[in-house]
């Protein structure tokens, strides 16, 4: 009897090549590394992955996260593995461990948590074989490695001689008991931040202490500080740091001027958002006698003022990024630096680190220069003002803006021809009054003035990375990378869009893959399902991060890319400035491990800041909906899960949830393959992109959650 051919079986010659190559490895390797070494095109990587998994089943290899390595010894077929990860808890009391390198989170039942809580670093034991059988990976906490340093936010309740923090976090199913000596002045009814100290079998609740008193619930400053505290983000500078900043000389010395290239006689200007207070980049423009033009990208020389070993340096490294909440900016650097010394304000001499390009009429680079400069901006535009000049051809610096706009459009065209992916989702904005009350919610579409600045910033970032990365041997450097999507994620995305009647052709190279994705995004634009498909495409991408290991930037289609253009608000840009200056001066190669550690930390802090920014937007959106309870709106299904539908209101794109339990007209079951809720008696189906009508049922500010009720039309 002939055996059926295995699904996704690799061709015999490729399978043999993979087995031979894998057998020679002494360290863990990723699928991407194997594909690169054996020149396996994208369409065949799923089959290559199948060969590796088969070798795991045969115990020729073992898995280490998402990587593979030769087995040491001969472990049992169903041997479990240990890993260290971060615990994410659900309100129901169970959790998931997120382990670096694992595509899937490991489910931890409540009985196996051993006192671990949300955000804790834990050592777990889990079994890989379950994942390969398409079952949920399940594990148990072996040991608590480290308690989370992020506090929980809640309301303090005092009952006689006892005190508890009634937590608001959906990831914390328990209240926190506070001993009298750990109250630190907090009063009954105040919103506080509490840190868990201990939780063992002797206590029904975790024990903690108050680390910050935020104020009375509902007040805008209280709620914004609560968001910062929840993500362990600072909202003030210490007196020592403010003193150190105050002592920095404001005058520019003659020696500083003499050591720099002088651009004060060149037309220079800034374009920033209307409400911006720090202007960290400027453009200069000068026509050349040979018909080319010189464009300077001038970046505030933050590292001239913030020196290694200072308190300012230590604080910038610890914060790693500025944080932008709805109604405020929590700066990485004190105001004297961010809004004064390092802000490229008009009609003031400013010190910069610059990338200067000679470009021909087709925006091709003829020559590049990097170095420290002094500039003097003569005009401050906001984006709308610059846009008006570009559109009308009239106004300040009209000729210069017209030429720069044409060059930016040429750079943009070349970028997309080379495989850059066109993700241009409108940015959610909440307009608030002077007291922080939300007045309107809207989405801001980028225009040509945005693209003008974007293209020249991208040009500077790419050119700096190329200047260092093309040296041989390549020295230690900080790159901003974006890896290719995995074959598994691409397959999931293809299956997803198939249900909407779209397809994504398999290609032979990343550039072709990007072009196909751009074609798809063009097709779905302005369709009911367009936003959903674009969001799913984004989720199928790898996350951009900082690293010393340059793998290129898939989304931008750049072989080299870094962040050079925002040192006021990003610590990695400060590192890039220092490293570039060091290598330009002929400095020796620096240790890579030190910078890799900083890269990982900055990537993590960037994600925390992003989460806090989203939380502030979500809070204000829920606050905006408080007086709309009971009102009806047209909406679109933006997400489908077993516990309900997520619906986005068409008018202001505010998302809420319709729980499955609230659908009383039928018993609905989640079809995970088709992303649908299906009524078992009526056959009624709800899927992504469906137009629906909802009523605002409840706006819960504490949980930042909106509950909608679906209005089901009765059959005639």
TAQUI-V381136 format. One line per field, one symbol per residue. phi: phi as a letter, one per 20 degrees, with the letter a starting at -180 (. if undefined). A space follows every 50 residues. Layout:
phi->???
//
This chain:
phi->.feffffmfeggffgffffffffefdcfcdggfffffelefgfdffffff ffffffgemeccecmedcbffdncffgdfecdbdbdedddfeoebceedf nefdfefcfgfdflnfcgnfecdccbdfgfffemdffcbbfeaeebffee fedadfcdcledcceefdffececededfgfdflnfdgnfecdcdfeabc ffdfdfebcfdaeepegnfgfgfffffffgeldfcbefffffffffeffe feffffffecfedfedgcbccbgfefdddeccddcbfdfenecddddddg efffeddgnefffffffffmafcdegdaddffcgggefdcgdeeffmcfc ecdcddcecefemeeebcccrecccbfdbdeefffffffffemcoglfff fffffffffffffffffeofeeecfgefccecefenffdbdbdeefcgff fgfgffffffgffffffefefcffefbedddbffffgffffffffffgfe ndccffcebgfffffffffffffefmdgegfffffffffeefefbeaeef dncffemdfcbbddecffdcfgffffgfffffffenfffdffggffffff ffffffffffffffffffgfffffegedgnedbebcfdaccfeqdecdff fcleecddfgfeeefaddceeffdlcddffdemfcccgnfecccdfebdd ffelcddddeeeffff
//
